[in-house]
Amino acid sequence: MIFEKPSTQLPIVFTVQSKKRYYCRDAVCEFVFNQGAVPVNPFRLYGYFLADRVDRDLVRQANNNLIRNRRTTCRN
């Protein structure tokens, strides 16, 4: 779904899936885009824990921070 104005504000959807469905991460993002929203997916943001280049808890903390920040800016 493409909107006429690039400045159109789209809803943000935080998407996750289990490691058993990791291979579906692109399909999940595609689905959200096709629904007219922006997918925020931790597997797409940082790869799969940045291939263990940093502590996994740091990546988890970063994801939690994104959720927390989104909740404070959401007005619905």
PyMOL Python script that loads the backbone (N, CA, C, O; Angstrom):
from pymol import cmd

cmd.read_pdbstr("""\
ATOM      1  N   MET A   1       0.843  -1.165   0.000  1.00  0.00           N
ATOM      2  CA  MET A   1       0.000   0.000   0.000  1.00  0.00           C
ATOM      3  C   MET A   1       0.894   1.235   0.000  1.00  0.00           C
ATOM      4  O   MET A   1       1.700   1.413   0.913  1.00  0.00           O
ATOM      5  N   ILE A   2       0.764   2.071  -0.992  1.00  0.00           N
ATOM      6  CA  ILE A   2       1.545   3.294  -1.083  1.00  0.00           C
ATOM      7  C   ILE A   2       0.599   4.472  -0.937  1.00  0.00           C
ATOM      8  O   ILE A   2      -0.439   4.538  -1.596  1.00  0.00           O
ATOM      9  N   PHE A   3       0.966   5.395  -0.071  1.00  0.00           N
ATOM     10  CA  PHE A   3       0.145   6.570   0.163  1.00  0.00           C
ATOM     11  C   PHE A   3       0.575   7.693  -0.761  1.00  0.00           C
ATOM     12  O   PHE A   3       1.728   7.758  -1.187  1.00  0.00           O
ATOM     13  N   GLU A   4      -0.371   8.581  -1.067  1.00  0.00           N
ATOM     14  CA  GLU A   4      -0.089   9.669  -1.990  1.00  0.00           C
ATOM     15  C   GLU A   4       0.968  10.619  -1.450  1.00  0.00           C
ATOM     16  O   GLU A   4       1.827  11.083  -2.200  1.00  0.00           O
ATOM     17  N   LYS A   5       0.913  10.914  -0.154  1.00  0.00           N
ATOM     18  CA  LYS A   5       1.874  11.833   0.451  1.00  0.00           C
ATOM     19  C   LYS A   5       2.908  11.051   1.239  1.00  0.00           C
ATOM     20  O   LYS A   5       2.550  10.228   2.081  1.00  0.00           O
ATOM     21  N   PRO A   6       4.192  11.294   0.978  1.00  0.00           N
ATOM     22  CA  PRO A   6       5.212  10.592   1.750  1.00  0.00           C
ATOM     23  C   PRO A   6       5.216  10.988   3.226  1.00  0.00           C
ATOM     24  O   PRO A   6       5.800  10.294   4.057  1.00  0.00           O
ATOM     25  N   SER A   7       4.563  12.104   3.546  1.00  0.00           N
ATOM     26  CA  SER A   7       4.530  12.553   4.937  1.00  0.00           C
ATOM     27  C   SER A   7       3.354  11.955   5.724  1.00  0.00           C
ATOM     28  O   SER A   7       3.186  12.254   6.906  1.00  0.00           O
ATOM     29  N   THR A   8       2.548  11.119   5.079  1.00  0.00           N
ATOM     30  CA  THR A   8       1.424  10.487   5.760  1.00  0.00           C
ATOM     31  C   THR A   8       1.942   9.663   6.932  1.00  0.00           C
ATOM     32  O   THR A   8       2.802   8.799   6.766  1.00  0.00           O
ATOM     33  N   GLN A   9       1.409   9.939   8.111  1.00  0.00           N
ATOM     34  CA  GLN A   9       1.842   9.194   9.288  1.00  0.00           C
ATOM     35  C   GLN A   9       1.190   7.816   9.298  1.00  0.00           C
ATOM     36  O   GLN A   9      -0.028   7.688   9.173  1.00  0.00           O
ATOM     37  N   LEU A  10       2.009   6.803   9.447  1.00  0.00           N
ATOM     38  CA  LEU A  10       1.535   5.429   9.442  1.00  0.00           C
ATOM     39  C   LEU A  10       1.629   4.846  10.848  1.00  0.00           C
ATOM     40  O   LEU A  10       2.517   5.222  11.614  1.00  0.00           O
ATOM     41  N   PRO A  11       0.730   3.940  11.192  1.00  0.00           N
ATOM     42  CA  PRO A  11       0.858   3.275  12.485  1.00  0.00           C
ATOM     43  C   PRO A  11       2.104   2.390  12.501  1.00  0.00           C
ATOM     44  O   PRO A  11       2.518   1.851  11.475  1.00  0.00           O
ATOM     45  N   ILE A  12       2.682   2.258  13.683  1.00  0.00           N
ATOM     46  CA  ILE A  12       3.863   1.419  13.853  1.00  0.00           C
ATOM     47  C   ILE A  12       3.454   0.134  14.545  1.00  0.00           C
ATOM     48  O   ILE A  12       2.754   0.156  15.556  1.00  0.00           O
ATOM     49  N   VAL A  13       3.896  -0.983  13.994  1.00  0.00           N
ATOM     50  CA  VAL A  13       3.583  -2.292  14.548  1.00  0.00           C
ATOM     51  C   VAL A  13       4.888  -2.969  14.945  1.00  0.00           C
ATOM     52  O   VAL A  13       5.779  -3.147  14.114  1.00  0.00           O
ATOM     53  N   PHE A  14       4.999  -3.345  16.222  1.00  0.00           N
ATOM     54  CA  PHE A  14       6.175  -4.059  16.699  1.00  0.00           C
ATOM     55  C   PHE A  14       5.933  -5.535  16.445  1.00  0.00           C
ATOM     56  O   PHE A  14       5.071  -6.143  17.080  1.00  0.00           O
ATOM     57  N   THR A  15       6.686  -6.114  15.522  1.00  0.00           N
ATOM     58  CA  THR A  15       6.467  -7.505  15.134  1.00  0.00           C
ATOM     59  C   THR A  15       7.571  -8.391  15.701  1.00  0.00           C
ATOM     60  O   THR A  15       8.745  -8.021  15.706  1.00  0.00           O
ATOM     61  N   VAL A  16       7.178  -9.541  16.166  1.00  0.00           N
ATOM     62  CA  VAL A  16       8.143 -10.537  16.646  1.00  0.00           C
ATOM     63  C   VAL A  16       7.634 -11.918  16.259  1.00  0.00           C
ATOM     64  O   VAL A  16       6.450 -12.108  15.982  1.00  0.00           O
ATOM     65  N   GLN A  17       8.535 -12.857  16.247  1.00  0.00           N
ATOM     66  CA  GLN A  17       8.165 -14.249  16.034  1.00  0.00           C
ATOM     67  C   GLN A  17       9.193 -15.104  16.749  1.00  0.00           C
ATOM     68  O   GLN A  17      10.286 -14.642  17.076  1.00  0.00           O
ATOM     69  N   SER A  18       8.838 -16.329  16.982  1.00  0.00           N
ATOM     70  CA  SER A  18       9.746 -17.223  17.697  1.00  0.00           C
ATOM     71  C   SER A  18      10.939 -17.580  16.815  1.00  0.00           C
ATOM     72  O   SER A  18      10.908 -17.399  15.598  1.00  0.00           O
ATOM     73  N   LYS A  19      11.974 -18.082  17.446  1.00  0.00           N
ATOM     74  CA  LYS A  19      13.148 -18.495  16.667  1.00  0.00           C
ATOM     75  C   LYS A  19      12.811 -19.633  15.712  1.00  0.00           C
ATOM     76  O   LYS A  19      13.515 -19.846  14.725  1.00  0.00           O
ATOM     77  N   LYS A  20      11.739 -20.361  16.002  1.00  0.00           N
ATOM     78  CA  LYS A  20      11.321 -21.440  15.103  1.00  0.00           C
ATOM     79  C   LYS A  20      10.750 -20.892  13.796  1.00  0.00           C
ATOM     80  O   LYS A  20      10.731 -21.585  12.779  1.00  0.00           O
ATOM     81  N   ARG A  21      10.290 -19.656  13.834  1.00  0.00           N
ATOM     82  CA  ARG A  21       9.712 -19.012  12.649  1.00  0.00           C
ATOM     83  C   ARG A  21      10.580 -17.862  12.152  1.00  0.00           C
ATOM     84  O   ARG A  21      10.104 -16.988  11.428  1.00  0.00           O
ATOM     85  N   TYR A  22      11.837 -17.864  12.536  1.00  0.00           N
ATOM     86  CA  TYR A  22      12.765 -16.793  12.162  1.00  0.00           C
ATOM     87  C   TYR A  22      12.798 -16.580  10.650  1.00  0.00           C
ATOM     88  O   TYR A  22      12.909 -15.446  10.183  1.00  0.00           O
ATOM     89  N   TYR A  23      12.702 -17.645   9.903  1.00  0.00           N
ATOM     90  CA  TYR A  23      12.753 -17.555   8.444  1.00  0.00           C
ATOM     91  C   TYR A  23      11.588 -16.753   7.873  1.00  0.00           C
ATOM     92  O   TYR A  23      11.635 -16.349   6.711  1.00  0.00           O
ATOM     93  N   CYS A  24      10.558 -16.518   8.657  1.00  0.00           N
ATOM     94  CA  CYS A  24       9.378 -15.777   8.185  1.00  0.00           C
ATOM     95  C   CYS A  24       9.492 -14.269   8.399  1.00  0.00           C
ATOM     96  O   CYS A  24       8.553 -13.533   8.094  1.00  0.00           O
ATOM     97  N   ARG A  25      10.620 -13.801   8.914  1.00  0.00           N
ATOM     98  CA  ARG A  25      10.724 -12.395   9.303  1.00  0.00           C
ATOM     99  C   ARG A  25      10.447 -11.435   8.150  1.00  0.00           C
ATOM    100  O   ARG A  25       9.814 -10.400   8.358  1.00  0.00           O
ATOM    101  N   ASP A  26      10.904 -11.751   6.944  1.00  0.00           N
ATOM    102  CA  ASP A  26      10.632 -10.878   5.802  1.00  0.00           C
ATOM    103  C   ASP A  26       9.158 -10.909   5.425  1.00  0.00           C
ATOM    104  O   ASP A  26       8.577  -9.877   5.090  1.00  0.00           O
ATOM    105  N   ALA A  27       8.556 -12.085   5.478  1.00  0.00           N
ATOM    106  CA  ALA A  27       7.134 -12.207   5.143  1.00  0.00           C
ATOM    107  C   ALA A  27       6.276 -11.448   6.155  1.00  0.00           C
ATOM    108  O   ALA A  27       5.267 -10.843   5.792  1.00  0.00           O
ATOM    109  N   VAL A  28       6.681 -11.484   7.419  1.00  0.00           N
ATOM    110  CA  VAL A  28       5.937 -10.749   8.458  1.00  0.00           C
ATOM    111  C   VAL A  28       6.017  -9.247   8.177  1.00  0.00           C
ATOM    112  O   VAL A  28       5.006  -8.548   8.249  1.00  0.00           O
ATOM    113  N   CYS A  29       7.213  -8.750   7.857  1.00  0.00           N
ATOM    114  CA  CYS A  29       7.362  -7.330   7.534  1.00  0.00           C
ATOM    115  C   CYS A  29       6.552  -6.956   6.289  1.00  0.00           C
ATOM    116  O   CYS A  29       5.908  -5.907   6.253  1.00  0.00           O
ATOM    117  N   GLU A  30       6.588  -7.803   5.288  1.00  0.00           N
ATOM    118  CA  GLU A  30       5.814  -7.555   4.070  1.00  0.00           C
ATOM    119  C   GLU A  30       4.325  -7.448   4.387  1.00  0.00           C
ATOM    120  O   GLU A  30       3.643  -6.551   3.891  1.00  0.00           O
ATOM    121  N   PHE A  31       3.825  -8.362   5.212  1.00  0.00           N
ATOM    122  CA  PHE A  31       2.413  -8.347   5.571  1.00  0.00           C
ATOM    123  C   PHE A  31       2.038  -7.027   6.242  1.00  0.00           C
ATOM    124  O   PHE A  31       1.018  -6.424   5.909  1.00  0.00           O
ATOM    125  N   VAL A  32       2.857  -6.585   7.177  1.00  0.00           N
ATOM    126  CA  VAL A  32       2.556  -5.336   7.894  1.00  0.00           C
ATOM    127  C   VAL A  32       2.567  -4.155   6.928  1.00  0.00           C
ATOM    128  O   VAL A  32       1.677  -3.305   6.978  1.00  0.00           O
ATOM    129  N   PHE A  33       3.575  -4.095   6.046  1.00  0.00           N
ATOM    130  CA  PHE A  33       3.595  -3.024   5.042  1.00  0.00           C
ATOM    131  C   PHE A  33       2.336  -3.046   4.194  1.00  0.00           C
ATOM    132  O   PHE A  33       1.753  -1.997   3.919  1.00  0.00           O
ATOM    133  N   ASN A  34       1.912  -4.229   3.778  1.00  0.00           N
ATOM    134  CA  ASN A  34       0.711  -4.347   2.944  1.00  0.00           C
ATOM    135  C   ASN A  34      -0.563  -3.966   3.682  1.00  0.00           C
ATOM    136  O   ASN A  34      -1.587  -3.697   3.054  1.00  0.00           O
ATOM    137  N   GLN A  35      -0.507  -3.941   5.010  1.00  0.00           N
ATOM    138  CA  GLN A  35      -1.663  -3.522   5.811  1.00  0.00           C
ATOM    139  C   GLN A  35      -1.652  -2.013   6.063  1.00  0.00           C
ATOM    140  O   GLN A  35      -2.550  -1.479   6.713  1.00  0.00           O
ATOM    141  N   GLY A  36      -0.627  -1.330   5.543  1.00  0.00           N
ATOM    142  CA  GLY A  36      -0.554   0.122   5.683  1.00  0.00           C
ATOM    143  C   GLY A  36       0.118   0.585   6.962  1.00  0.00           C
ATOM    144  O   GLY A  36      -0.156   1.683   7.447  1.00  0.00           O
ATOM    145  N   ALA A  37       0.997  -0.243   7.512  1.00  0.00           N
ATOM    146  CA  ALA A  37       1.696   0.114   8.745  1.00  0.00           C
ATOM    147  C   ALA A  37       3.197  -0.067   8.557  1.00  0.00           C
ATOM    148  O   ALA A  37       3.658  -0.599   7.547  1.00  0.00           O
ATOM    149  N   VAL A  38       3.938   0.386   9.548  1.00  0.00           N
ATOM    150  CA  VAL A  38       5.395   0.279   9.516  1.00  0.00           C
ATOM    151  C   VAL A  38       5.826  -0.815  10.488  1.00  0.00           C
ATOM    152  O   VAL A  38       5.555  -0.715  11.685  1.00  0.00           O
ATOM    153  N   PRO A  39       6.490  -1.854   9.995  1.00  0.00           N
ATOM    154  CA  PRO A  39       6.945  -2.902  10.901  1.00  0.00           C
ATOM    155  C   PRO A  39       8.238  -2.514  11.597  1.00  0.00           C
ATOM    156  O   PRO A  39       9.180  -2.037  10.965  1.00  0.00           O
ATOM    157  N   VAL A  40       8.270  -2.721  12.888  1.00  0.00           N
ATOM    158  CA  VAL A  40       9.508  -2.589  13.652  1.00  0.00           C
ATOM    159  C   VAL A  40       9.780  -3.982  14.180  1.00  0.00           C
ATOM    160  O   VAL A  40       9.087  -4.478  15.068  1.00  0.00           O
ATOM    161  N   ASN A  41      10.795  -4.595  13.621  1.00  0.00           N
ATOM    162  CA  ASN A  41      11.080  -5.983  13.931  1.00  0.00           C
ATOM    163  C   ASN A  41      12.502  -6.098  14.476  1.00  0.00           C
ATOM    164  O   ASN A  41      13.454  -5.720  13.795  1.00  0.00           O
ATOM    165  N   PRO A  42      12.657  -6.615  15.693  1.00  0.00           N
ATOM    166  CA  PRO A  42      14.000  -6.696  16.274  1.00  0.00           C
ATOM    167  C   PRO A  42      14.959  -7.535  15.447  1.00  0.00           C
ATOM    168  O   PRO A  42      16.166  -7.294  15.475  1.00  0.00           O
ATOM    169  N   PHE A  43      14.453  -8.505  14.718  1.00  0.00           N
ATOM    170  CA  PHE A  43      15.324  -9.322  13.881  1.00  0.00           C
ATOM    171  C   PHE A  43      15.816  -8.539  12.672  1.00  0.00           C
ATOM    172  O   PHE A  43      16.875  -8.845  12.123  1.00  0.00           O
ATOM    173  N   ARG A  44      15.071  -7.551  12.261  1.00  0.00           N
ATOM    174  CA  ARG A  44      15.476  -6.726  11.134  1.00  0.00           C
ATOM    175  C   ARG A  44      16.311  -5.536  11.599  1.00  0.00           C
ATOM    176  O   ARG A  44      17.142  -5.037  10.840  1.00  0.00           O
ATOM    177  N   LEU A  45      16.108  -5.077  12.822  1.00  0.00           N
ATOM    178  CA  LEU A  45      16.859  -3.934  13.332  1.00  0.00           C
ATOM    179  C   LEU A  45      18.317  -4.282  13.598  1.00  0.00           C
ATOM    180  O   LEU A  45      19.221  -3.555  13.187  1.00  0.00           O
ATOM    181  N   TYR A  46      18.537  -5.374  14.273  1.00  0.00           N
ATOM    182  CA  TYR A  46      19.879  -5.709  14.737  1.00  0.00           C
ATOM    183  C   TYR A  46      20.355  -7.059  14.208  1.00  0.00           C
ATOM    184  O   TYR A  46      21.281  -7.644  14.770  1.00  0.00           O
ATOM    185  N   GLY A  47      19.755  -7.552  13.164  1.00  0.00           N
ATOM    186  CA  GLY A  47      20.111  -8.892  12.722  1.00  0.00           C
ATOM    187  C   GLY A  47      19.690  -9.875  13.809  1.00  0.00           C
ATOM    188  O   GLY A  47      18.850  -9.540  14.644  1.00  0.00           O
ATOM    189  N   TYR A  48      20.230 -11.028  13.814  1.00  0.00           N
ATOM    190  CA  TYR A  48      19.898 -11.981  14.875  1.00  0.00           C
ATOM    191  C   TYR A  48      20.911 -11.782  15.983  1.00  0.00           C
ATOM    192  O   TYR A  48      21.960 -12.427  15.999  1.00  0.00           O
ATOM    193  N   PHE A  49      20.600 -10.890  16.908  1.00  0.00           N
ATOM    194  CA  PHE A  49      21.480 -10.527  18.027  1.00  0.00           C
ATOM    195  C   PHE A  49      22.853 -10.070  17.525  1.00  0.00           C
ATOM    196  O   PHE A  49      23.876 -10.327  18.160  1.00  0.00           O
ATOM    197  N   LEU A  50      22.858  -9.392  16.380  1.00  0.00           N
ATOM    198  CA  LEU A  50      24.104  -8.895  15.778  1.00  0.00           C
ATOM    199  C   LEU A  50      25.151  -9.994  15.662  1.00  0.00           C
ATOM    200  O   LEU A  50      26.345  -9.752  15.836  1.00  0.00           O
ATOM    201  N   ALA A  51      24.693 -11.187  15.370  1.00  0.00           N
ATOM    202  CA  ALA A  51      25.583 -12.348  15.228  1.00  0.00           C
ATOM    203  C   ALA A  51      26.463 -12.511  16.470  1.00  0.00           C
ATOM    204  O   ALA A  51      27.638 -12.867  16.378  1.00  0.00           O
ATOM    205  N   ASP A  52      25.866 -12.242  17.623  1.00  0.00           N
ATOM    206  CA  ASP A  52      26.550 -12.351  18.925  1.00  0.00           C
ATOM    207  C   ASP A  52      27.772 -11.447  19.048  1.00  0.00           C
ATOM    208  O   ASP A  52      28.719 -11.786  19.757  1.00  0.00           O
ATOM    209  N   ARG A  53      27.762 -10.309  18.372  1.00  0.00           N
ATOM    210  CA  ARG A  53      28.856  -9.337  18.504  1.00  0.00           C
ATOM    211  C   ARG A  53      28.737  -8.531  19.791  1.00  0.00           C
ATOM    212  O   ARG A  53      29.732  -8.014  20.299  1.00  0.00           O
ATOM    213  N   VAL A  54      27.515  -8.425  20.319  1.00  0.00           N
ATOM    214  CA  VAL A  54      27.291  -7.767  21.603  1.00  0.00           C
ATOM    215  C   VAL A  54      26.480  -8.720  22.472  1.00  0.00           C
ATOM    216  O   VAL A  54      25.913  -9.697  21.984  1.00  0.00           O
ATOM    217  N   ASP A  55      26.436  -8.426  23.737  1.00  0.00           N
ATOM    218  CA  ASP A  55      25.670  -9.244  24.664  1.00  0.00           C
ATOM    219  C   ASP A  55      24.188  -9.238  24.256  1.00  0.00           C
ATOM    220  O   ASP A  55      23.631  -8.185  23.946  1.00  0.00           O
ATOM    221  N   ARG A  56      23.574 -10.387  24.259  1.00  0.00           N
ATOM    222  CA  ARG A  56      22.163 -10.494  23.847  1.00  0.00           C
ATOM    223  C   ARG A  56      21.247  -9.667  24.740  1.00  0.00           C
ATOM    224  O   ARG A  56      20.232  -9.147  24.278  1.00  0.00           O
ATOM    225  N   ASP A  57      21.602  -9.543  26.016  1.00  0.00           N
ATOM    226  CA  ASP A  57      20.780  -8.730  26.909  1.00  0.00           C
ATOM    227  C   ASP A  57      20.791  -7.258  26.503  1.00  0.00           C
ATOM    228  O   ASP A  57      19.809  -6.550  26.729  1.00  0.00           O
ATOM    229  N   LEU A  58      21.872  -6.798  25.916  1.00  0.00           N
ATOM    230  CA  LEU A  58      21.928  -5.424  25.430  1.00  0.00           C
ATOM    231  C   LEU A  58      20.948  -5.227  24.274  1.00  0.00           C
ATOM    232  O   LEU A  58      20.270  -4.202  24.199  1.00  0.00           O
ATOM    233  N   VAL A  59      20.875  -6.201  23.381  1.00  0.00           N
ATOM    234  CA  VAL A  59      19.909  -6.127  22.275  1.00  0.00           C
ATOM    235  C   VAL A  59      18.484  -6.185  22.818  1.00  0.00           C
ATOM    236  O   VAL A  59      17.612  -5.451  22.354  1.00  0.00           O
ATOM    237  N   ARG A  60      18.246  -7.047  23.790  1.00  0.00           N
ATOM    238  CA  ARG A  60      16.916  -7.119  24.417  1.00  0.00           C
ATOM    239  C   ARG A  60      16.557  -5.787  25.072  1.00  0.00           C
ATOM    240  O   ARG A  60      15.424  -5.318  24.963  1.00  0.00           O
ATOM    241  N   GLN A  61      17.524  -5.186  25.749  1.00  0.00           N
ATOM    242  CA  GLN A  61      17.286  -3.897  26.400  1.00  0.00           C
ATOM    243  C   GLN A  61      16.958  -2.828  25.358  1.00  0.00           C
ATOM    244  O   GLN A  61      16.074  -1.999  25.573  1.00  0.00           O
ATOM    245  N   ALA A  62      17.670  -2.847  24.230  1.00  0.00           N
ATOM    246  CA  ALA A  62      17.396  -1.883  23.160  1.00  0.00           C
ATOM    247  C   ALA A  62      15.984  -2.071  22.617  1.00  0.00           C
ATOM    248  O   ALA A  62      15.275  -1.092  22.386  1.00  0.00           O
ATOM    249  N   ASN A  63      15.570  -3.318  22.411  1.00  0.00           N
ATOM    250  CA  ASN A  63      14.208  -3.583  21.939  1.00  0.00           C
ATOM    251  C   ASN A  63      13.171  -3.111  22.947  1.00  0.00           C
ATOM    252  O   ASN A  63      12.173  -2.497  22.568  1.00  0.00           O
ATOM    253  N   ASN A  64      13.395  -3.388  24.218  1.00  0.00           N
ATOM    254  CA  ASN A  64      12.466  -2.949  25.257  1.00  0.00           C
ATOM    255  C   ASN A  64      12.385  -1.430  25.298  1.00  0.00           C
ATOM    256  O   ASN A  64      11.316  -0.867  25.533  1.00  0.00           O
ATOM    257  N   ASN A  65      13.507  -0.772  25.072  1.00  0.00           N
ATOM    258  CA  ASN A  65      13.521   0.684  25.058  1.00  0.00           C
ATOM    259  C   ASN A  65      12.676   1.228  23.903  1.00  0.00           C
ATOM    260  O   ASN A  65      11.964   2.219  24.061  1.00  0.00           O
ATOM    261  N   LEU A  66      12.761   0.576  22.748  1.00  0.00           N
ATOM    262  CA  LEU A  66      11.926   0.992  21.611  1.00  0.00           C
ATOM    263  C   LEU A  66      10.445   0.866  21.942  1.00  0.00           C
ATOM    264  O   LEU A  66       9.653   1.753  21.624  1.00  0.00           O
ATOM    265  N   ILE A  67      10.077  -0.232  22.576  1.00  0.00           N
ATOM    266  CA  ILE A  67       8.674  -0.435  22.952  1.00  0.00           C
ATOM    267  C   ILE A  67       8.246   0.620  23.956  1.00  0.00           C
ATOM    268  O   ILE A  67       7.180   1.221  23.818  1.00  0.00           O
ATOM    269  N   ARG A  68       9.069   0.845  24.959  1.00  0.00           N
ATOM    270  CA  ARG A  68       8.741   1.827  25.999  1.00  0.00           C
ATOM    271  C   ARG A  68       8.582   3.215  25.391  1.00  0.00           C
ATOM    272  O   ARG A  68       7.638   3.932  25.724  1.00  0.00           O
ATOM    273  N   ASN A  69       9.499   3.602  24.499  1.00  0.00           N
ATOM    274  CA  ASN A  69       9.406   4.914  23.861  1.00  0.00           C
ATOM    275  C   ASN A  69       8.166   5.020  22.993  1.00  0.00           C
ATOM    276  O   ASN A  69       7.544   6.080  22.927  1.00  0.00           O
ATOM    277  N   ARG A  70       7.804   3.949  22.336  1.00  0.00           N
ATOM    278  CA  ARG A  70       6.604   3.955  21.499  1.00  0.00           C
ATOM    279  C   ARG A  70       5.359   4.131  22.351  1.00  0.00           C
ATOM    280  O   ARG A  70       4.441   4.861  21.977  1.00  0.00           O
ATOM    281  N   ARG A  71       5.329   3.467  23.486  1.00  0.00           N
ATOM    282  CA  ARG A  71       4.165   3.568  24.366  1.00  0.00           C
ATOM    283  C   ARG A  71       3.980   4.983  24.888  1.00  0.00           C
ATOM    284  O   ARG A  71       2.847   5.432  25.061  1.00  0.00           O
ATOM    285  N   THR A  72       5.076   5.695  25.142  1.00  0.00           N
ATOM    286  CA  THR A  72       4.963   7.063  25.661  1.00  0.00           C
ATOM    287  C   THR A  72       4.558   8.050  24.598  1.00  0.00           C
ATOM    288  O   THR A  72       4.032   9.115  24.921  1.00  0.00           O
ATOM    289  N   THR A  73       4.790   7.727  23.312  1.00  0.00           N
ATOM    290  CA  THR A  73       4.418   8.642  22.251  1.00  0.00           C
ATOM    291  C   THR A  73       3.063   8.305  21.629  1.00  0.00           C
ATOM    292  O   THR A  73       2.509   9.107  20.877  1.00  0.00           O
ATOM    293  N   CYS A  74       2.540   7.149  21.932  1.00  0.00           N
ATOM    294  CA  CYS A  74       1.242   6.712  21.376  1.00  0.00           C
ATOM    295  C   CYS A  74       0.119   7.494  22.031  1.00  0.00           C
ATOM    296  O   CYS A  74       0.083   7.633  23.253  1.00  0.00           O
ATOM    297  N   ARG A  75      -0.786   7.998  21.228  1.00  0.00           N
ATOM    298  CA  ARG A  75      -1.895   8.791  21.766  1.00  0.00           C
ATOM    299  C   ARG A  75      -3.238   8.096  21.623  1.00  0.00           C
ATOM    300  O   ARG A  75      -4.282   8.709  21.845  1.00  0.00           O
ATOM    301  N   ASN A  76      -3.222   6.843  21.258  1.00  0.00           N
ATOM    302  CA  ASN A  76      -4.488   6.111  21.083  1.00  0.00           C
ATOM    303  C   ASN A  76      -4.907   5.445  22.361  1.00  0.00           C
ATOM    304  O   ASN A  76      -5.946   4.786  22.402  1.00  0.00           O
TER     305      ASN A  76
END
""", "prot")
cmd.dss("prot")
cmd.show_as("cartoon", "prot")
cmd.util.cbc("prot")
cmd.orient("prot")
